Amino acid sequence: MSDFLSECEIVDLTEELKKEIEESGVSNIEEFFRKSLENWRGAEVNIAITGESGCGKSSFINAMRELDDQDDRAAPVDIVECTTEPTAYDHPTNSKIKFWDLPGIGTPDYPDLDTYCNKVQLEKYHTYLIFTTSRFRVNDLKLAEKVRLMKKKFFFIRTKIDENIRAEKRKRKQEFDEEEMLARIRKNCFISLGNLLTDDQDIFLISNHDPDKWEFARLTQAILDALTRYQRESMTFSLGKVITRSSDDIFQRKVDALRQRIWKVATASGAVAAIPVPGLSIVLDGALILNELSMYRSQLGLPEIGSAEFVKLHVATKEKVLSVTLTTAAQLSTYCASYAASTAIEEFTRYIPFVGPAIASSMSFSTTYYALSKLLTDVEKTAKVVLQEAAKKTAADLENEVD
C-alpha cells in the first residue's frame, strides 16, 4: 500500500475541520491540526522477540530503544534465561511501540509449541524475531511455521557477530577473511532451517552493540516493511538518532516519510484559508510550518543550538544549522521571501492535485507546500553535512588510537 496521502484522506481532513469549526469555532484549530498531524503516534506496534537464553534478545531490545544496558529502563541482560513470562518494553518516545521479550520454547513452563502459543498469546504480535547465537533449533522452525500460518512476518537473526569476528581474527590472524566468514555463518544458519526459507538473505547477521555494522540496519528496514502503513510511520518516526545515522537507507526513509506529510500540512493550510476570519490563515500557516520544521530538525538529527555536539561543529557547519533553525514568524517570513520571488505561480499550480471543493485557496496550499519542500530539502542537506563531519571525526579518532 502506498504511504502517500490519498485524495479521500485529504477530503476527510477538510470535512473534520469544518465540523471542528462548527462545534468549537476557530479558537481550537491549532490544537485540532496538531492532533491530526500526530495521529501516527496512536498506531500500536507489538514486536515479539524470542530465542534461547543468552542469545541477545534483551540487548537487541535496548539497542532498538537506544538505551544502555545499565539504564534503569533497560531490559535486564543475563546469560541465564531471566524471562519467565512475556514482558513488554515500551519505546522511550512512544509507548504505543512495545518490544516483547518472550520466553523460549522448551522451558518447564513452555514445554511445547501449543502451550507456548496459548500462554504468550501469539496472535497479538505484529511481527516476530527469532534469535540465536549458533544454529536455529527445531522449536524455532515450528514457531516460524506457526507464524506463517497466521500470515504474519518472521525473521531469523544470528547475533553476536562482533564476538565471532574477534575470535576468528585471533585464530586466523593474517588469513582472516571477514566476508568468507559471514558467508559461512549464513550458510550454516540456512542449512539448519531446512526448507523453511528459499533465500539466505532472510537471515540477518547482527551485533547489538554495533548498529552501524553488518545487518542491523537491514533488519530494521525489514521490520518496518512488515508493518502496516501507520505502524510503519510510527516506527520510522520513533527511531532514534543512533539508528537513523547508522544507515543512509534508514536516513532516506525518514526523509521520505517526512516528505509524505507535506500534502497533509498543505491541505490544512488551504482549508484554513477558506475560513473568513481575518489573519487566521497567516497565523495558522506560520504555526504549521514552524511545527513541521522542528520535526524535520529533530527527526534528521540536527543538534540543538548550544548543545555539546553543536559547539564542536566547524563554523561553516554551524552556520548551516542556524540557517534552518527558524523559531519565529519573522524568521520564517525572511526565509520564504528568499525563494518565493524566483518561483512562478505557474510552477506552483502545476503540482497541485485535485483535492476537492473544501480547498478554497490553492495559493495557500501551494505556498505552504513549497515552503515545507524547500525547508525539508535544506534540513536534509544540512543533516548530511553534520553526519559527514561526525564520520570524519570518528575516523580521525580511530586513527589516533591506532597510532
C-alpha positions, 0 to 999 in steps of 0.5 A: 500500500502506498504511504502517500496521502490519498485524495479521500484522506485529504477530503476527510481532513477538510470535512473534520475541520469544518465540523471542528469549526462548527462545534468549537469555532476557530479558537481550537484549530491549532490544537485540532491540526496538531492532533491530526498531524500526530495521529501516527503516534496512536498506531500500536506496534507489538514486536515479539522477540524470542530465542534461547537464553543468552542469545541477545534478545534483551540487548537487541531490545535496548539497542532498538530503544537506544538505551544502555544496558545499565539504564534503569529502563533497560531490559535486564541482560543475563546469560541465564534465561531471566524471562519467565513470562512475556514482558513488554518494553515500551519505546522511550518516545512512544509507548504505543511501540512495545518490544516483547521479550518472550520466553523460549520454547522448551522451558518447564513452563513452555514445554511445547509449541501449543502451550507456548502459543496459548500462554504468550498469546501469539496472535497479538504480535505484529511481527516476530524475531527469532534469535540465536547465537549458533544454529536455529533449533527445531522449536524455532522452525515450528514457531516460524511455521506457526507464524506463517500460518497466521500470515504474519512476518518472521525473521531469523537473526544470528547475533553476536557477530562482533564476538565471532569476528574477534575470535576468528581474527585471533585464530586466523590472524593474517588469513582472516577473511571477514566476508568468507566468514559471514558467508559461512555463518549464513550458510550454516544458519540456512542449512539448519532451517531446512526448507523453511526459507528459499533465500539466505538473505532472510537471515540477518547477521547482527551485533547489538552493540554495533548498529552501524555494522553488518545487518542491523540496519537491514533488519530494521528496514525489514521490520518496518516493511512488515508493518502496516502503513501507520505502524510503519510511520510510527516506527520510522518516526520513533527511531532514534538518532543512533539508528537513523545515522547508522544507515543512509537507507534508514536516513532516506526513509525518514526523509521520505516519510517526512516528505509524505506529510507535506500534502497533509500540512498543505491541505490544512493550510488551504482549508484554513484559508477558506475560513473568513476570519481575518489573519487566521490563515497567516497565523495558522500557516506560520504555526504549521510550518514552524511545527513541521520544521522542528520535526524535520530538525529533530527527526534528521538529527540536527543538534540543538543550538548550544548543545555539546555536539553543536559547539564542536561543529566547524563554523561553516557547519554551524552556520548551516544549522542556524540557517534552518533553525527558524523559531519565529514568524519573522524568521520564517517570513525572511526565509520564504521571501528568499525563494518565493520571488524566483518561483512562478505561480505557474510552477506552483499550480502545476503540482497541485492535485485535485483535492476537492471543493473544501480547498478554497485557496490553492495559493495557500496550499501551494505556498505552504507546500513549497515552503515545507519542500524547500525547508525539508530539502535544506534540513536534509542537506544540512543533516548530511553535512553534520553526519559527514563531519561526525564520520570524519571525526570518528575516523580521525579518532580511530586513527589516533588510537591506532597510532 
